Amino acid sequence: MKTGYVSSAAMSETLRTAVMRSQVDLAKAQKEMATLKVADTGLALGAGTAQVVNFSRDLDRLNGIVDSNTLVSARLSSTQDALGQLAGAAQDFLATLTSATSGDTNAAVTQASAKSALTSLTSILNTSFNGEHLFAGTNTDVTPINSFTDTGSPAKAAFDAAFLAHFGFDKDAPAAAAITTADMDTFITSVVEPQFMGSGWQANWSNATDQTIVSRIALNETTESSVSANNDGMRKLAMAAATIGDLFDSNLSEAGKQQLLARALDMVGDAVGHLTNLQAQTGVIESRVSAASERIKLQTDLFEQHLTDMQGIDPYEASTRVTDLLSHIEASYALTARIQQLSLLKFL
């Protein structure tokens, strides 16, 4: 029978190696317990790793669209609120014009209502959300509408110059009292309307673009997600409010003022209709964004379930593995300490 010997140093080194291996396994097990996924996808799945990468990329893209849709929905909601306020201001102005036409409201009240409507229009159209102007089209970093009442306003200067050029005198001149209904109608049609409905709008009033923001709300679906201040309803409301607010305290004849009222009444009525349509269109877009997000969430749920099936682990099994490894490491530390205390001197 052959005998051998066991070195305490060799035993200690073996235990130290086993502890190091257990520590590596413990780190992996703790990671799996925290993430509920295999620590090394490539090692666990082999060739199936490519499928996991593809699914993960698609999932990130879908989640990105959902996050973007949340911002789009918030912007549309703010736009809807602003349109509601604008429609309310237009309705109030329309009611005042209707009363003024029938003679139930004096000129001062009518003019004050026009100025109030113009101030509300300017303030609402210059509303911003999350640092971006809602009604600026794609120029979200610029103020959409220039104020008509500001000192040095280009819109006010252009309006006064157009009146003087057309009639040959300003609004407060004695000759203004001779302006007829036909004269006022011609002035509004040939001079005022081009300033608001034509190129004069963007030259003097608006810094917004006609093109609105287009957002991707699904992988294969996009939609306009903003409203431009260049909409006809906003132009007509501005035209009616500016003409009444600027000319109603002038030396115009009664016939001229009545024609001004009649045209303003038609313009504000059209503006209310345009604003109502805008509200309806914005509501439809809100519904589309919400429906797209719901569809995407169903897709992401399927992707997440498939990824879990491929690389997920049992949390109870992972917890048990961590506990076992910790116990094993603690036992190895204790045994190593015992072996290191072995000495021939102590034996003798």
TATASUL-V866689 format. One record per residue. N is the residue number from 0. SS is DSSP state (~ for helix, > for strand, _ for the rest). PSI is psi as a letter, one per 40 degrees, with the letter a starting at -180 (none if undefined). Layout:
N_SS_PSI, N_SS_PSI
This chain:
0___h, 1___h, 2___i, 3___a, 4___i, 5___h, 6___h, 7_~_d, 8_~_d, 9_~_d, 10_~_d, 11_~_d, 12_~_d, 13_~_d, 14_~_d, 15_~_d, 16_~_d, 17_~_d, 18_~_d, 19_~_d, 20_~_d, 21_~_d, 22_~_d, 23_~_d, 24_~_d, 25_~_d, 26_~_d, 27_~_d, 28_~_d, 29_~_d, 30_~_d, 31_~_d, 32_~_d, 33_~_d, 34_~_e, 35___f, 36_>_i, 37___i, 38___d, 39___h, 40_~_d, 41_~_d, 42_~_d, 43_~_d, 44_~_e, 45_~_b, 46_~_d, 47_~_e, 48_~_d, 49_~_d, 50_~_d, 51_~_d, 52_~_d, 53_~_d, 54_~_d, 55_~_d, 56_~_d, 57_~_d, 58_~_d, 59_~_d, 60_~_d, 61_~_d, 62_~_d, 63_~_d, 64_~_d, 65_~_d, 66_~_d, 67_~_d, 68_~_d, 69_~_d, 70_~_d, 71_~_d, 72_~_d, 73_~_d, 74_~_d, 75_~_d, 76_~_d, 77_~_d, 78_~_d, 79_~_d, 80_~_d, 81_~_d, 82_~_d, 83_~_d, 84_~_d, 85_~_d, 86_~_d, 87_~_d, 88_~_d, 89_~_d, 90_~_d, 91_~_d, 92_~_d, 93_~_d, 94_~_d, 95_~_d, 96_~_d, 97_~_d, 98_~_d, 99_~_d, 100_~_d, 101___e, 102___e, 103___e, 104___h, 105___i, 106_~_d, 107_~_d, 108_~_d, 109_~_d, 110_~_d, 111_~_d, 112_~_d, 113_~_d, 114_~_d, 115_~_d, 116_~_d, 117_~_d, 118_~_d, 119_~_d, 120_~_d, 121_~_d, 122_~_d, 123_~_d, 124_~_d, 125___e, 126___i, 127_>_i, 128_>_h, 129___f, 130___e, 131_>_h, 132_>_h, 133___d, 134___f, 135_>_e, 136___b, 137___e, 138___g, 139___e, 140___e, 141___i, 142___h, 143___d, 144_>_h, 145___h, 146___h, 147___d, 148___e, 149___i, 150___h, 151___e, 152___h, 153_~_d, 154_~_d, 155_~_d, 156_~_d, 157_~_d, 158_~_d, 159_~_d, 160_~_d, 161_~_d, 162_~_d, 163_~_d, 164_~_d, 165_~_d, 166_~_d, 167___e, 168___i, 169___i, 170___d, 171___e, 172___i, 173_~_d, 174_~_e, 175_~_d, 176_~_e, 177_~_e, 178___h, 179___i, 180_~_d, 181_~_d, 182_~_d, 183_~_d, 184_~_d, 185_~_d, 186_~_d, 187_~_d, 188_~_d, 189_~_d, 190_~_d, 191_~_d, 192_~_d, 193_~_d, 194_~_d, 195_~_d, 196_~_e, 197___a, 198___d, 199_~_d, 200_~_d, 201_~_e, 202_~_d, 203_~_d, 204_~_d, 205_>_i, 206___e, 207___i, 208___i, 209___d, 210___h, 211___i, 212___h, 213_>_h, 214_>_i, 215_>_h, 216_>_e, 217_>_i, 218___d, 219___f, 220_>_h, 221_>_i, 222_>_i, 223_>_h, 224___f, 225___i, 226___h, 227_>_i, 228___e, 229___e, 230___i, 231_~_d, 232_~_d, 233_~_d, 234_~_d, 235_~_d, 236_~_d, 237_~_d, 238_~_d, 239_~_d, 240_~_d, 241_~_d, 242_~_d, 243_~_d, 244_~_d, 245_~_d, 246_~_e, 247___e, 248___e, 249___a, 250___f, 251___i, 252___i, 253_~_d, 254_~_d, 255_~_d, 256_~_d, 257_~_d, 258_~_d, 259_~_d, 260_~_d, 261_~_d, 262_~_d, 263_~_d, 264_~_d, 265_~_d, 266_~_d, 267_~_d, 268_~_d, 269_~_d, 270_~_d, 271_~_d, 272_~_d, 273_~_d, 274_~_d, 275_~_d, 276_~_d, 277_~_d, 278_~_d, 279_~_d, 280_~_d, 281_~_d, 282_~_d, 283_~_d, 284_~_d, 285_~_d, 286_~_d, 287_~_d, 288_~_d, 289_~_d, 290_~_d, 291_~_d, 292_~_d, 293_~_d, 294_~_d, 295_~_d, 296_~_d, 297_~_d, 298_~_d, 299_~_d, 300_~_d, 301_~_d, 302_~_d, 303_~_d, 304_~_d, 305_~_d, 306_~_d, 307_~_d, 308_~_d, 309_~_d, 310_~_e, 311_>_i, 312___i, 313___h, 314_~_d, 315_~_d, 316_~_d, 317_~_d, 318_~_d, 319_~_d, 320_~_d, 321_~_d, 322_~_d, 323_~_d, 324_~_d, 325_~_d, 326_~_d, 327_~_d, 328_~_d, 329_~_d, 330_~_d, 331_~_d, 332_~_d, 333_~_d, 334_~_d, 335_~_d, 336_~_d, 337_~_d, 338_~_d, 339_~_d, 340___e, 341___h, 342___i, 343_~_d, 344_~_d, 345_~_d, 346_~_d, 347___none
